[in-house]
């Protein structure tokens, strides 16, 4: 009975959680968009039950209409006027500017944000973390750094929407062949869901990361430094010679 229960749980739990989260999103949007529809045009006033997903449909149509409007001359004039008005508000202009920049960067077709999962040492030598490259570092951060650094977002477990922004040398990053989706699944599950290594067998035998040994670089850098044992022998020989 225990085996049957666990087998059923493995099937029911993912489906149930998916439908539950989808229903929460639908209900959240419907509860805020549907009341904005005039009563004369609201289908919920004509049927004895609420239509699920009506708010989502109205929201999608509204966003599409705004997108079509911005392609026209009048729409572009309205958008410029609205942005000019927001840019004159002390606090709102900072929030709007940052939000617009993030959305444009993520949705731009030429953007490479969150398209590459990488492995790097964090928070110490020999301890590894998975992050996502969000772009090439430019501006003052790159100008004051001698290394060629990139922007890497380090998500937290089990909530990948929060995390840390790190500027890491490109030579210390190990590019992973796993997809971003597989990496996110691994992070959310805390390592329970581990994607398979789909690389050819020959590449699996190649070790891209050396063994952790104190402050000795395990990836990147030029030549690996001497191990603790070798350093100990050198120190002992020096003392004996003295």
Secondary structure, DSSP 4 states (H G I P E B T S, - for coil): -HHHHHHHHHHHHHHHHHHHHHHHHHHHHHHHHGGGS-GGG-GGGTSSS--TTHHHHHHHHHHHHHHHHHTSHHHHHHHHHHHHHHTTSTTHHHHHHHHHHHHHHHH-TT--TT--EEEEE-SSTT-EEEEEEEEE--THHHHT-SS-EEEEEEE-SS-TTSEEEEEEEGGG-EE-SS-HHHHHHHHHTTTSS-----S-HHHHT---SPPPBTTB-SSSSSSPPPPHHHHHHHHHHHHHH-
